[in-house]
Amino acid sequence: MNDTPVPAPGPAPTPSVAPTPVRLADLSVGDVVATRSFTLTRETLVRYAGASGDLNPIHYDEGFARSVGLPGVIAHGMLTMGTAIEAVVDWIGDPAAVREYSTRFTKPVPVPSGGEARLDVTATIGAIDAEAGTVRVDLVAACDEAKVLGRARATVAIPGDSADDQRQGSAA
């Protein structure tokens, strides 16, 4: 009897490529550090609703959404917010580096039946705190050129660049 494991069917996993390490000294206010486009479909909304427990009919029932004054079914706000921060996480390479994240929801993201909505995200360095080893990343998230998040900001720790990290490194 052969005890060699049999690989699971399906496509081979894509090898992950570590992002280039980010250094505080290489960043300046105004630098665009990430641009990404994300696709949201009705299937995305159903999956998110199931995972989050947010079963509000504005996220799946066209007639109900229109009856409350919306243009149609819309994406969950927290789904939009969570999707937008992915651009920053991909840039920094570590979700734990995001120390704080906040936004205001300015416009809904309509998701057409049988179609998709595209969320375009641009992440720009808004401020640098060299002492803390952090940067403030300002996000612009738009759907059909309409800004859907306002004052979207994330504080991101740059690994190994805080004064504490540098002191610990010199003490070793």
C-alpha positions in Angstrom: 0.0 0.0 0.0 1.3 3.4 -1.0 1.0 6.2 1.7 2.1 9.0 -0.5 -0.3 11.9 -0.2 -2.3 12.7 -3.4 -2.5 16.4 -4.2 -5.9 18.0 -4.2 -7.5 18.5 -7.6 -7.7 21.9 -9.0 -5.2 24.6 -10.0 -1.8 24.7 -8.4 -1.5 27.4 -5.8 0.1 30.6 -7.0 3.4 31.1 -5.2 3.2 34.3 -3.1 5.8 36.9 -3.7 6.9 38.9 -0.7 6.5 42.6 -1.3 9.6 44.8 -1.4 10.2 46.0 2.2 8.9 49.5 2.8 11.3 52.0 4.4 10.2 55.2 6.1 13.2 57.0 4.7 12.0 56.2 1.2 8.5 57.8 1.7 7.4 61.4 1.2 4.1 63.1 1.8 2.2 62.9 -1.5 3.6 59.6 -2.7 1.0 57.4 -4.3 1.8 54.0 -2.8 -1.0 51.9 -4.2 -3.7 51.9 -6.9 -6.0 49.0 -7.3 -9.4 48.3 -8.9 -11.7 45.8 -7.2 -14.8 44.1 -8.7 -18.0 43.7 -6.7 -20.8 41.5 -8.0 -24.2 40.4 -6.5 -22.4 37.2 -5.6 -19.9 39.2 -3.6 -22.8 40.8 -1.7 -24.4 37.4 -1.0 -21.2 36.0 0.3 -20.5 39.1 2.4 -24.0 39.0 3.8 -23.6 35.4 4.9 -20.2 36.0 6.5 -21.2 39.3 8.2 -24.8 38.5 9.1 -25.9 41.8 7.5 -29.0 40.6 5.6 -30.5 44.0 5.0 -32.6 43.7 1.8 -31.0 46.8 0.3 -28.1 44.5 -0.4 -30.0 41.9 -2.4 -33.6 43.0 -3.2 -33.8 45.5 -6.1 -37.4 46.5 -5.5 -36.9 47.1 -1.8 -33.7 49.1 -2.4 -35.6 51.3 -4.9 -38.6 51.7 -2.5 -36.3 53.3 0.1 -34.8 55.7 -2.4 -31.7 53.9 -3.5 -30.6 53.5 -7.1 -30.9 49.8 -6.7 -29.0 47.1 -4.8 -25.9 48.6 -3.1 -22.8 47.1 -1.6 -22.5 46.9 2.2 -20.6 49.9 3.6 -18.3 47.7 5.6 -17.6 45.6 2.5 -16.6 48.7 0.6 -14.4 49.9 3.5 -12.8 46.5 3.9 -12.2 46.2 0.2 -10.5 49.6 0.0 -8.0 48.9 2.7 -6.8 45.8 0.7 -4.8 48.2 -1.4 -2.8 49.3 1.6 -2.4 45.8 3.0 -1.0 44.6 -0.3 1.4 47.6 -0.3 2.7 47.1 3.2 2.5 43.3 3.1 1.2 42.8 6.6 -2.4 43.4 7.7 -1.2 43.8 11.3 0.7 46.9 10.3 -2.6 48.8 9.9 -3.0 50.3 13.3 -6.0 52.4 12.7 -8.5 52.9 9.9 -11.5 55.2 9.6 -13.8 56.6 6.9 -17.1 58.3 6.2 -19.5 56.7 3.7 -20.3 59.4 1.2 -22.2 57.6 -1.6 -23.5 54.1 -2.1 -21.9 51.6 -4.4 -24.6 50.3 -6.8 -24.1 46.7 -7.9 -26.2 46.0 -11.0 -28.0 42.6 -11.5 -25.9 40.4 -13.7 -23.1 43.0 -13.8 -20.5 44.4 -11.6 -19.3 47.5 -9.8 -15.7 48.6 -10.0 -14.2 50.2 -6.9 -11.1 52.2 -7.8 -8.7 52.9 -4.9 -5.7 55.2 -4.7 -3.6 55.3 -1.5 -1.4 58.3 -0.9 1.0 59.2 1.9 -0.8 62.0 3.8 1.6 62.4 6.8 4.7 60.8 8.3 5.5 60.3 12.0 9.2 59.3 12.0 9.3 59.1 15.8 6.4 56.6 15.9 7.5 54.8 12.7 4.1 55.3 11.1 2.5 56.9 8.1 -1.0 58.1 7.5 -2.3 56.8 4.3 -5.1 58.7 2.7 -7.4 56.6 0.5 -9.6 57.7 -2.4 -12.2 55.1 -3.3 -14.5 55.8 -6.2 -17.2 53.9 -8.2 -18.0 55.3 -11.6 -15.8 58.3 -10.8 -18.0 59.2 -7.8 -16.1 59.3 -4.5 -17.8 56.7 -2.2 -15.6 57.1 0.9 -14.7 60.4 2.5 -11.8 61.1 4.8 -10.6 57.5 4.5 -7.4 57.3 6.5 -5.2 54.5 7.8 -2.3 54.7 10.2 0.3 52.2 9.1 3.3 51.1 11.1 6.4 50.7 9.0 8.2 47.6 10.3 11.6 48.4 12.0 11.3 52.1 11.6 10.0 53.4 15.0 12.4 55.0 17.5 11.6 52.1 19.9 12.5 49.5 17.2 15.8 51.3 16.5 16.7 51.5 20.2 15.9 47.8 20.6 18.0 47.0 17.6 21.0 48.9 19.0 20.7 47.3 22.4 20.9 43.8 20.9 
